[in-house]
Each structure stands twice: as structure tokens, then as C-alpha cells.
């Protein structure tokens, strides 16, 4: 009986092992959906990047106009915003005092001219003194020869020597006076020239053509030498100062074209040129200062407007 139960248990264990082995072998592999891959040929070409920078528009140059004389303003002949040409009168100073100096200088020149010896020819006085000196020295030479022979006394020799020395001194004295007269004339002539120059300075004129941006004075005001009376802005061309980052500098070059958008002029887009780029970074900002110039023939782009500048880097060729 016990043998029978043992046989049944052995058979049951064998069946369990067989079934487990069958299930293990029946596991199917999970299917993976294929992925579509598009293959493109790698080619070389050009790459160009761009940066947008902002800056304030300035005139090409802004020139201060100052008074050269301490006088009263007679009239202010321009207003802010006026277009002026080089040489145009901006402010007039009272010329009364300077005109008096001109008259005094001319009178002094006339007096100096009255005693002025000829510029190229020898004066009569100088010529006479020279001939007298030459004659006295000729006599001295003759008397010295006679003195050697014992024909004249020592006293006579000394008298002739004194006469020759006096004649020579007289000639030199006349020459010195004539030189002094010429120097006095030159000084008087320079004073007249200076007086007329100062008279011209009473009319303060524009050094350049442009637009008047500042007039800080008014008629009746006393000004000193160096007082600012106006500022003139050259607006035929405007400029924008920009700060370029380190990463953009290697790809920019002087002379390249740039575009700028001026929002206050209905987002007008204008073309300009990168005219300068600093070779070293600014120590404070760690950026490279650049300057852009834009033509402004109509003068409608005003200093103080803001612009957004698009800088396109120089194209890098043969890049993958």
C-alpha cells in the first residue's frame, strides 16, 4: 500500500515539471515597430549671424561757438533749429570799443611810417655817414703811413684816429636808429592787423554749415572771452555709437553695411556703415565701442532719436 502512494507522488511531481518546462518555452518575443529614418547628404555652405543693438543718434559733429572778446551782445541773429551756412553771422557784439582801437592803431602806424627809412635803398643820412666814415678811415691810413716815416706827430695821428672812430660811430648810430624805426613800424602794422582782427571778431560766425542746437545768450548780455554763444550740429550725416559684445567682434569688420530702424520715424529702416570698431574692450563695460555713420541729406533724422541697429556678421564660408 505504501509503495503505491509513493509511486503516485513521483508521477505527480514529474507531471508538474513537464508542464512548467512547456510554459517557459512558449514565451513569445515582443515585436518592435520600425522607425523611419531620413538620410540627408552633408554639404558645406555659408553661415551668417546677426545681432540687434540699440543706440542714440548723434550729429556727425557738434561744434561749440564761443565769443573771443569781452563785450556786450548787440544782437542774436539765429534761433534754435535754424539751418546756417559756414561763415553766417550768429551773434553780433558791440564794436564801439574795438573800432576806437582800430583808429588809434592806424594813427600810430602813420606816425611810424613817416620816419621809416627806405626798405631797399640806403637813406640819405646813412649814405652820408657811410661816406664820411670811409673818408675818415682813408685819411687815417694815410696818416699812419706818414707817422711811420716820422712825417707827422703822435698828436696828429691821435686826432685823425679819433675823427675816424667818431665817423664810424655816427654811421652805426644812424643804422641803429633806422633799424629801430623799421621795428616800430612793424609793431604798429601788427597792432593795426590785430585791431582789425578783433573788429572782425565782433561778428561771431558759424564755423561749419549745420543746424543751431543751442543759443544760451541774449541781446544786451555781457560775455567774456570763451563764453559759449551757440552750438552747431552737422546733420548731413549722423552717427550711432554702439557697444559690441566679445562674441560678435570676430565676425564684424570696418566698412561693412548695417541697417538701423528708427522707431520715431514710423520704424523707418535706413542703411549705414560700420566706420570704426575699437581694437580693445572698454575696461568698464567689457564691450568694444563701434561707430555707425548714416547719410542724412534731408536732415530729418534728428540727434537724440533712438535706433535699433542690426549687425550682420561677416559670412563664414565652407562651414558644415
Buried (B, 14 or more C-beta within 10 A) or exposed (E): EEEEEEEEEEEEEEEEEEEEEEEEEEEEEEEEEEEEEEEEEEEEEEEEEEBEBBBEBBBBBBBEBEBBBEBEBBEBBBEEEBEBEEEBBBBBBBBEBBBEBBEEBBEBBEEBEEEBBEEEEBBEBBEBBBEBBBEBBEBBEEBEEBBEEEEBEEEEBEEBBEBBBEBBEBBEEBBEBBEEBBEBBEEBBEBBEEBBEBBEBBBBBBEBBBBBBBBEBEEEEEBEEEBBBBBBBBBBBBBBEBBBEEEBBEBBEEEBEBBBBBEEBEEEEBEBBBBBBBEEBEEEEEBBBBBBBBEBEEBEBBBEBBBBBEBBBEEEEEEE
